[in-house]
Amino acid sequence: MARKSNAQSAREYRARKRARNPPLRRPGENVHRAGQPWRVLSDEQVRDIRERLAGPDAPTQAVLAREYGIHPSTVCQIARGRRRKGVT
């Protein structure tokens, strides 16, 4: 019996691991691990988030995240311009 190379052993290990734990999200599906659809914000909602955060009595990012059904880090990234840069 011939010895396997490390690369071949690694490929076989990953294949066995994938067979035991198939991914819950397939390419093209828009679902996160809990089975709920991801919240996709419209351009208008992104503008609203930015306007509300720039206002004098701005709500916290956590409040906006709960209101829009998104993660607080997404609100932070929108506010800093790291996400949805093209929306002004």
N, C-alpha and C positions, 0 to 999 in steps of 0.2 A: 504494500500500500504506500503510495507516494505521500510525502509530507505536504501539507497545505501552506501556502504563504500567509503572512500576517494579514495582507489585504483581503485574501480570499476568506479567511476565517472571520474577519470583521464584517464582510458583506453577508456571509451566512448568518452571523449573529444578529445583524440588523434585520434581515429578512424574517428570522424566527421571532424577533421582538415585535415586528410589525404585524405578524400573523396573530400573535397573542393579544395585541392592543391596537386594533385598527383605529385610524384617526376618526374622530367624530365629525370633522369638517372635511368635506371633499372639495377639491378645486372647483371654484365657481359657485359654491354654496355660500350663502351669507348668513351663517349661523354660528354663534359662539358655543362654548362647551356645555352650557346649561340648556341648550336647545332653544333658546330664545333668539329671535332675529336681532341682528345688530341694529342699532339706531343710526340711521344715516341722516345727517342734518342737511337741510336745503340751504341754498345760498342766503336766503332771507333770514333763516334762523341763525346762521353764523353772523350776519350783520347785526341782528338783534342782540346777540350775546356780546359782541364787541361794543355796541352802543351802550348797553346796560352797564357793562363793567367800566366804561369811561365816564359815566354819569356821576353827579355829586353824591347821590345816596345809593351807590352801587351795592347789590347783594353780594354775598360771598360766592366764591367759585363753587363751593360744595352745594349751595342752594340752587344755583343755576344748573349744576350737573343733575341733581335730583329732578328738577323741573323738566329738563329735556330728556332725561333717561339715558344719560351718557356718563362716562367715568370722569371724575374731577380732573384728572390729568389732561383729558381732552380739552376741557374748558381752559385750562392753563395754557396749553399749546396753541389754542385758537387766540387767546388774549395776547400771547407773545409773538404771534405771527409765524409760528413754526408749522401750523396746519392751516390749510385753506388759504394760502398766501394770495391766490388770485382773486379772492373775494374781498371787495372793498366796500 
